[in-house]
Amino acid sequence: MKETPMSLVDSVSKAFVPIHREGWPFIAIALVATVVIGWFVDPLFWIGLILTGWVCYFFRDPARVTPVDDNLIVSPADGVVSHVGPVMPPAELELGSEPMLRVSIFMNVFNCHVNRAPMGGKITRVAYRAGKFLNAELDKASEHNERNGLVIERGEVRIGVVQIAGLVARRIVCFVREGESIGAGERFGLIRFGSRLDVYFPEGTVPRVALGQTMIAGETVLANLSENGGKAQPLTRVS
């Protein structure tokens, strides 16, 4: 069957991933710099073009399919799980003085950096704290690095989500404010360039992920709140 021109255009347009609006200024700067420098030094034009393409890739904002279940907590970021275990939550989140289960997700410069809400509810706290820019993969980055934390509340359930700047990242962007409501999987922020997300869970939560597992923001399930009361880690096999 012959494809009509309109359906061909539609197929081509669907092949391109949307770019988040936060990225357009950086893409424009990279493109202008490429043209100007390339005007004087021809080989640098092609290098600049590659770097401009990478900036476009970094700020991609693909659609995600989020499971509809109030008991599920989904990953707020693309990346790799770098920590699973009990840790004291940041004091500024006011989540109490007892350790909570924390799942940390490290994002390298090639991951999509658009952050999504791990569960739906009301944002009861937004707290920013200035800090250092250590490698976000290090455990001490949670305490010392620049960060922005949210508390999302639904009924009696409260979880903390913390955006942490990394070695290369110099800007944390948060789109939401205290008092607003958000749905699971909805975009709430972005970090430039390379960083980490920490999620703090209620007492008794059993994680469904393991160290080294690859996460997809808004899709990968971190935990099911209807399954609690244990400390078991998921069995895994690398193949």
Salt bridges, closest charged atoms under 4 A:
ASP10 OD2 - LYS14 NZ 3.24
GLU22 OE1 - ARG192 NH1 3.42
ASP61 OD1 - ARG116 NH2 3.76
ASP61 OD2 - ARG187 NE 2.83
ASP78 OD1 - ARG64 NH1 2.76
GLU92 OE2 - ARG147 NE 2.56
GLU94 OE2 - ARG125 NH2 3.79
ASP139 OD1 - ARG102 NH2 2.56
ASP198 OD2 - ARG102 NE 3.99
ASP198 OD1 - ARG196 NE 3.01
GLU227 OE2 - ARG208 NH2 3.01
